[in-house]
Amino acid sequence: MMISKEQFLAVKKCQSEGMSMAAAAKQIGISVQTARKWAKLDEAGFDSLKRDDIPYMDQYREFVLSILRVCPQTGETNILYRLREEFPDFNRNKRTFYRYMHILREQTGFVQFTGRVTSPREESPPGYEAQVDFGQFRMKDMYGKQVRVYFFCMVLSYSRMHFVYFSREPFTTQTAIEAHEYAFQYFGGRTQMIMSTSFPSPRHK
C-alpha cells in the first residue's frame, strides 16, 4: 500500500526515536506491515517510488475518460469519489490524483473550463421549456455517518416551478428516465423542450 509523504516522514521519525513499529503504525493510522515496509527506505527511495504514480494511475485511465467523454466539465473531486466507489482498492491521495488529472486533461484535450459565459435569453412561453440538472452531495445520516446523496432537479423555465428527486444510488440510464417521468407526473405534463447543463456519470444497468 502506498502512503503519503507525510506518513512516510512520520514513520521515519518514530523509527529514529526508537519507537516500535507496532506503536508507530497505531499512531500514524497504518498497518504494522506497511510501517515496516516503508521504514526500510530512505527519503530518496520513497521519492523514487512516488514517481511511479503515473503508471499506477494509468490503469484507471479508461474509466476516467469514460466520464470526461460524456461531460468534460465534471469536477476532479466528483471523479475521485467515483473512483473510490468503483474501485475500493484505489489508494492514491488527492494530490497525486489531481496531478494526474492535470496531465490527462492536457494530453486528451478535455480541459476543464473555469470561466462562465452568460448571455440574455428570451423568456420562453408557458409549457415550452424546462431545465434539468444532476448533482450529488455528501451529508450525515441520523447516526452521524457520512453518506452520499444523488439528486435530479427539473425547473420549468417560465414559472420557475421546481421538482427534485433524491436517490442513494448513482443515476443509471433507467433511473434517469424514471426521474423524468416522475417530474412529468408532478407537473401534470411535459414541456416541448428540456435543456440540461450536467449529466449523470456513465453507469448503465
C-alpha angles and dihedrals in degrees: 000000000000116000131197123264089250091055091047092052089048090054091050092047092052089047093052090050091055096248117155117253090240091057092043092050092050092049094049096040100242134111121275090240091055092048092051092048095054095039088069092064130076121222094266090053091050092050090050091055092047089060087065090070092100094062089045093051092046090073086069094043097104092048091052092045091051087062096043093049090059096041119003090187093066107127122246092239092056091049090049091052090050091050092052091047095048096039113035090183093061104121111171120117126241095260092056092046094049091048090052092047090053090054093043094051091050092049096047102033094239091132115173111238110228100184129074126232117204133178135168116266131201114250110255121227121254114287094013106099142022132176124223128199134177123206147152137220136192115226141155122261125218089280094053093253119141111246133173120234122195121205142191120204130189122187125189107230096216103043098022088227110164136216122185128186121190129203135180090211128063113264117263126193090266097047091045089056090047091051090055090050092051089052092051090051091050094049093042095240143005134272124243092242134030121195124198129195096182138027135211116255113273104271119144129191 
